[in-house]
Amino acid sequence: MASVNKYDVLVLGAGSGGLGMGRRAARLEQKVALFEGSPRLGGTCVNVGCVPKKVMWNTAKHAEFIHDHSIYGFTVGPHSFDWGALKVKRDAYIKRLNGIFESNVVKDKVDTFMAEAKFVGGHSEPTIEAGGKLYTAPHIIIATGGRPSVPPVPGAEHGITSDGFFELETLPKKVAVVGAGYIAVELAGIFGALGSSVDLFIRKEKVLRSFDSALSETLMAELPRGGVTVHPHTQLQNVTKEADGTLTIKRVTDGKEVTGSGYDCLLWAVGRVPNVEIGLEHVGVELERGNVKVDEFQNTTAKGVYAIGDVCGKALLTPVAIAAGRRLAHRLFDNQP
């Protein structure tokens, strides 16, 4: 049987929560191993979430400023927008942040392994496998985050998610965005501000239904002014990729079948799902509505196994994950409540 590497703490996932927990535990003199299955540290927020999205939001804001310059007496000559040039600079910015995270974990003496980690059976104590090696610790933290979901619509694979938004090399001319949450609204608005023709398809009567009604109603009025046509009461039926690479979308809107063609991009923004395919059944960690079940102290249903961040399905926010990770470290290793 292969030997098992022993640590004080194992952290599965190097996003906001995992980094917050791992680094803080190491500062509290624990021997920590951190595992990340993707090529970059930082998780969703840094790589395909809040941070690059804010760059794009600022870009859209500058486009709006250009529209308003004449009101304030400025004469603006011919201008154009280069999505590709922006992408190069945005990606370089994110890469620099990745480098800062890499330096920080080294400084805090956290052993970092760029490999996907999963629980495995056949051991007397909770054990994970990563990169062909086994690891165990009295404290194991699940911080694997989540990912965008894609609906079971025929041809859905021809679309992208918010992750794919940051991989686009050029600005699409005609875009379909599906979803009524803040991710759908933000990305549709960015596309519209930068010059794309945008159709936003939503299932109900308005966007952001769970937010303040004034915000939702204001957005329904403002989105069309920003180049976004909203289609309420719409369900997509299927998506076809044509010979020229464009997409044809068949949908039902207000009970009527409609076909739209010529889309350069289809973006799904219909929700997120937790990354829980990590062998939880081997250690007795239970799920609740698809998310890892935890109590108010981040304990799962397995002794010595904890979960923080988006994988828990509550308050999917970067500051919450960071705070939960740090608080857990102090609770376990610093005698704090």
N, C-alpha and C positions, 0 to 999 in steps of 0.2 A: 504493500500500500504506500502511496506517495506521502512524503512528509508534509505536515501542515505548519505553515508559518503563523506564528502567534503574535498578536498585537493587543494593545489595550482597547483600541477603537478601530472599527472598520466603517468607512463611509462610502456608500454606493451612490455616486453622482456628484459631479463637481460643478453644480450650479450655485446659485446664490445661497441656498440653505446648506448644502453640503460643504461649501467652502467656509461659510460662517461657522458651522459646527466644528469642522476638522481643524481649522486654524486656531480657534479658541481652545479646543481641547489640547492641542499641542502646546499652546502657551501655558496651559495648566499642567504641564509636565506629563502628558500622556503620550504613549507611542501610537501614532496614528497612521493608518494606510487609507489613501483616498483613491477611488476607482472611477474612471470616466470612459464610457464606451465610444464617445465621439472624438474627433481629432483635436478639439479645442476645449479649454477650460472656460467657465463662465456661465454655461447653461443657456436657457432660452433668452433671458433678458438681454444679455450682452451680445449674443451672436445672431439671433433671429427674432428679437422682441423689442423691448423698450428702447434700447440704446440706438440701434440702426433705424428704428421707426422714427425716433425724434429727429434724426438727421434728415429723413425724408419729409417729416412734418415741417421742419425749418425751411427746407427747399421749397415746399408748396407755399409757405408763408411769403417767401421772397417773390414767388410768382404773383401772388396777390398784391404785394406792394407795387410791383411794376404796373399793374392795372390802375392803381390809385395815384401814381406819381403826378399825372397831369392835374389832378385836383389840387395839388399842393404847389403848382407852378413849375414842375420839372418837365422838361422836354426829353422824352426817351426815344432814341433812334431805333433802327431795326435791331432785333435781338433774337437769339435762339437758345434752346436748352439742350445740353448734351448729357443724356442719362448715363452713357458709358463713362464719361469723364468723372461724373459724380460718384458712380459705383466704385471706381478705382480708389478715389480718396476716402470714401466711406469704409471700404474694406480694409484699407491701410490703417484707419483709425481703430477699427475693431481688432485688427491684428496686434496693434500696440497695446490695447487693453488685455488681450490674451497673454501677451508677454509680461505685463505687470502682475497678472494672477500667477503665472509660472514663477516669477521671482519671489512673490510673497509666500508661496507654499514652500519653496526652498529655504527662504529666510526663517520660516517657522518650523523647519525640520519635519515637514509632513512628507512621508513617502508616497509619491504619486505614481499611479500605474494607469497608462492610457489603454485600458482594456475593459470590455464589458464584464460585469460581475454578476453571478447568479448563485442562489443558494443551491446546495446539493445535499442529497440524502446519504445515509449510510454512516453517519458519524454521531458520536455521543453528545456533541455540542454543536450549536449552529455553525455551519461552515459554508464558505463561498468558494467558488472557482472562478478564476480570472486569468486569462493568458496561459492556461494549462497548468496553473499552480493553485494550491489550496491555502485558504487563510481562515483563521478563526480569532475571535476576541470575545470578552465578556460583554461588550457593548457594540452593537451593530446598528448603524443608522441608515435607513432607506430614504434617499433624497434624489430619486430618479426622475422627478418632474413629470411632465406630460408632453403631448404632441397634438398637432391639429388632427381633427377627424375628417373623414371624407364619406359622404352619404352613399348608400348602395344604389346609385343611379347608373343605368347602363351608359358606358362611355365616360364615367367620372374620372377615369385615369388620365384623360386628356387635359384635365385641369391641374392647377397648382394650389397650394395652400399658402398661408402667410410665410412659411419657410421658403417656398419657391419664389415669393415676391422679391426676396433679397438676392436671388440668383439671376433675375432678369437682366439681360445685357443691354436691352434697348427699351424705350418707352413704347408700349403697344398702342396702336391707333384706336382700336375698338376693344373694350373690356366688358366682361360680364362678371359681376361680383355677387355671390350668393351668401346671404346672411343678414341678420338685423342687429347684431351686437356691435360693441364698440370697435372690434377689429375690422369688421366689414365696413363700417361707416368711415373709420379713419383711412383705410386703404383706398376705398372708393373716392373719398374726398381728395386724397393725394393724387391719384390718377387724373381726376377731373381738373384739378388746379394746374397740373403740368401739361394738359392739352389732350388727354385721351377722351374719347367718347365713351361714357360709362353707363351701363344699365345695372341697377342694383335690384336684385330679385329678393323679396321678403315674403314669408309665409302669411303673416298677419297684416294688420292695417297700418302699422307704423314701425319705425326703428326704435331701438332702446326702450322697449316697453317696460322694463323693470326699473328704469331710471325715473327721475323727476319728470312729470308730464310736460312741464314747460320746456324742458330741454328737448324732449322727444318731438313735441309739436314744432319748436323752432327749427330743428334739423329738417323736418319734413318740408318746411317752407324754403330753407336755405340750400339744401342739397341741389335742387334743380338749377339754382343760380350759379352753382359751382361746377356745372357740367355733368351732373349726375341725375339720370332719370330713374326715379324710384317706381318699381312695379309691385304694389301690394297684392296680397292674396294669390301668390304665385308658387307653383310647384314645378320643378324641372322634371321632365319625363325621360329624356335621353340626350346624349351628346355624341355627335359624329365629327370625326376629323376628315376634312376634304383633301383632295389631291394637292391643292395649293397650300396646305398646312393650316388653313383657317378652320374654325369650328362652327358647326351648325347646331343650334340648341332648340329642342322642342320643349315647350312648356304649356302649362295650363294656368291661365290668369283669369280670375273671376269666372271660372267654369268654362272658359273658351280655350280651345287649342290654338297655340300661336307658334310659328317657326321663325327664328331669327338666325341670320347667317353672317359670315364675314368677321367673326370674332377672332382677334389675334391672341386673346388670353381669357381664360376662365379661372376665376379664383374662388375657391371654397373657403368660407369663413363661418362654419356652422357649429363651432364648438371645439372643445379639446377633450382628450381622454388621457388618463394617467398611465404611466409606464410601469405596469405591474407584472409583466411577463418575465419574472426573475426567480422562478422556482419557489414562490412563497409557500406552496403546499408542503415543502420539505421541512418547514419549521413551524407550521401551524399559525401563520399570519392570516387573519381573516380579512375579507373585503366587505365594504358596506356601500352599496350602490356603485360598485365598480372601483371604488377608491380604497386605499388602505385604511382600515378601521383603527382609530386612535382615541385615547381618552384626552382629558384636558392637559395632561402632562406629556403628551406625545408617545405614550406607551402603546405598542400594538398588543395583540392578543398572545404574543409569544414573549416569554421572559427574556430580557436582555436585548430585545429588538425594538427599535423605535422608528418613527417616520416623521418627516418634516416636509414642508413645502407643498407644491402643487399635487404631489402624489396622494395627499390626504383629501383633496377635493374641496378644501375650505379656504376662503380668502386668498385667491390665486394672485398674490402680489409679492414682488421682490422684497420690499422691506419686512413683510410678515415672515417670509422664509428665513431671512437673515436673522431677525430677532428671535425666532423660534429656535434656530440652530445654536445661537450663542447662549440663550437662556437654558437650553438643554445641557450644554457643556457645563455651565455654572452649577446647575442642579445636580449633575452627576459627580462632578469633580471639585466643586468649590463650596459644598455644604450650603448652597443657597436654595431657597424655596422655588 
